Amino acid sequence: MSTTVVDNVLPPKGKPKWLRVKLPTGKKYTQLRGLVDKYDLHTICTSGSCPNMGECWGEGTATFMILGNVCTRSCGFCGVKTGRPESVDWAEPEKVARSIKIMAIKHAVVTSVDRDDLKDMGSIIWAETVTAIRRMNPETTLETLIPDFQGIETHLDRILKVAPEVISHNMETVKRLTREVRIQAKYERSLGVLDYLKKNGANRTKSGIMLGLGELEEEVISTMEDLREVNVDVVTIGQYLQPSKKHLPVKEFILPEQFKKYEEIGLKLGFRHVESGALVRSSYKAHKHIQ
C-alpha cells in the first residue's frame, strides 16, 4: 500500500469556506420547525444540527433516531453519548410514526444507537418502528440506517422482513482506520452485513464513509470497490468534522474537486447513486436513493 499523501487536501487550520453554511430558510422549513417545537418531536436533523436540514426538510425528508440517545459503543468520531442506556421505550414506534404523520414526511430515515446491551440488539423495536410507520403513514417511503447487530443474522432478518425501501449500514472509514475510528466494529463484519442483506432480499443497500481522518486516496477507492463487490447500490462520502476536543481530530479538509473525483469513480464502479461532498451526510438526498 502506498504511503503517499493525497494532494487534494488542506491542513485543518480552521474550516474552509465550502464548509460554511447558511441558516436554513423557506416556507416548508419554517412550517416543520414550528411543528417540531410545538409537539416536542425529536429528529437527528435538529439534535445533530445538520447543515442540510433546510434542504432536506424542504424536500419532505427527515431523520429519526430510536432506542435512546446513549450508545453502548465509543466510536472516536461520534458525538452520541456512550454509557449504559436507559430501558427500551416500547411506545417509541408509535411516537416516531406519529411524528412522521404530524410533519407529513414523504421519506423518513430511521437510525439508532448501538444496543449491544440487549439480547436482540434492539432489532425488535426496529421492526416494530417500521411496521408502525407503515401503518400510520402508508405513503411514506423508508430508509433504515442500521447498526451491525454484531452480524447476527436473526436480527438482520427482522429488518429484511419489514422490507424498507433502503437498508443502509455505514462503513464510516477505510479498513486501515477502522480499529481507531470504530473501536468495537469490524470492517469485514460491516461488509458481511451489507452482503447478507443484499443476498437475502434487500431492495436497495447503501453505505457511507467520512473523509479527513488520514485515509489515502487509494484506500477510499478500495473501500468503494469492496462495497460494489457486495453489490451496494448507494454510497455517501462526506467530510468528517470533530464533534468535540475529546474526539478524533480532523487531519485533512478534502477539497471539493477531490469529492467530485470520488463521485466520478463511484459512478464508473457501478453505484446507482453517489453523493460526494464536504457537507454530505448519510441521509443527504435520501429520497432520491429509492429510485
C-alpha positions, 0 to 999 in steps of 0.5 A, spaced: 500 500 500 502 506 498 504 511 503 503 517 499 499 523 501 493 525 497 494 532 494 487 534 494 487 536 501 488 542 506 491 542 513 485 543 518 487 550 520 480 552 521 474 550 516 474 552 509 469 556 506 465 550 502 464 548 509 460 554 511 453 554 511 447 558 511 441 558 516 436 554 513 430 558 510 423 557 506 416 556 507 416 548 508 422 549 513 419 554 517 412 550 517 416 543 520 420 547 525 414 550 528 411 543 528 417 540 531 417 545 537 410 545 538 409 537 539 416 536 542 418 531 536 425 529 536 429 528 529 437 527 528 436 533 523 435 538 529 439 534 535 445 533 530 444 540 527 445 538 520 447 543 515 442 540 510 436 540 514 433 546 510 434 542 504 432 536 506 426 538 510 424 542 504 424 536 500 419 532 505 425 528 508 427 527 515 431 523 520 429 519 526 433 516 531 430 510 536 432 506 542 435 512 546 440 517 545 446 513 549 450 508 545 453 502 548 459 503 543 465 509 543 466 510 536 472 516 536 468 520 531 461 520 534 458 525 538 452 520 541 453 519 548 456 512 550 454 509 557 449 504 559 442 506 556 436 507 559 430 501 558 427 500 551 421 505 550 416 500 547 411 506 545 417 509 541 414 506 534 408 509 535 411 516 537 416 516 531 410 514 526 406 519 529 411 524 528 412 522 521 404 523 520 404 530 524 410 533 519 407 529 513 414 526 511 414 523 504 421 519 506 423 518 513 430 515 515 430 511 521 437 510 525 439 508 532 444 507 537 448 501 538 444 496 543 449 491 544 446 491 551 440 487 549 439 480 547 436 482 540 440 488 539 434 492 539 432 489 532 425 488 535 423 495 536 426 496 529 421 492 526 416 494 530 418 502 528 417 500 521 411 496 521 408 502 525 410 507 520 407 503 515 401 503 518 400 510 520 403 513 514 402 508 508 405 513 503 411 514 506 417 511 503 423 508 508 430 508 509 433 504 515 440 506 517 442 500 521 447 498 526 451 491 525 447 487 530 454 484 531 452 480 524 447 476 527 443 474 522 436 473 526 436 480 527 438 482 520 432 478 518 427 482 522 429 488 518 429 484 511 422 482 513 419 489 514 422 490 507 424 498 507 425 501 501 433 502 503 437 498 508 443 502 509 449 500 514 455 505 514 462 503 513 464 510 516 472 509 514 477 505 510 479 498 513 486 501 515 482 506 520 477 502 522 480 499 529 481 507 531 475 510 528 470 504 530 473 501 536 468 495 537 466 494 529 469 490 524 470 492 517 469 485 514 463 484 519 460 491 516 461 488 509 458 481 511 452 485 513 451 489 507 452 482 503 447 478 507 442 483 506 443 484 499 443 476 498 437 475 502 432 480 499 434 487 500 431 492 495 436 497 495 443 497 500 447 503 501 453 505 505 457 511 507 464 513 509 467 520 512 473 523 509 479 527 513 481 522 518 488 520 514 485 515 509 489 515 502 486 516 496 487 509 494 484 506 500 477 510 499 477 507 492 478 500 495 473 501 500 468 503 494 470 497 490 469 492 496 462 495 497 460 494 489 463 487 490 457 486 495 453 489 490 451 496 494 447 500 490 448 507 494 454 510 497 455 517 501 462 520 502 462 526 506 467 530 510 468 528 517 468 534 522 470 533 530 464 533 534 468 535 540 476 536 543 475 529 546 474 526 539 478 524 533 481 530 530 480 532 523 487 531 519 485 533 512 479 538 509 478 534 502 477 539 497 471 539 493 474 537 486 477 531 490 469 529 492 467 530 485 473 525 483 470 520 488 463 521 485 466 520 478 469 513 480 463 511 484 459 512 478 464 508 473 464 502 479 457 501 478 453 505 484 446 507 482 447 513 486 453 517 489 453 523 493 460 526 494 461 532 498 464 536 504 457 537 507 454 530 505 451 526 510 448 519 510 441 521 509 443 527 504 438 526 498 435 520 501 429 520 497 432 520 491 436 513 493 429 509 492 429 510 485 
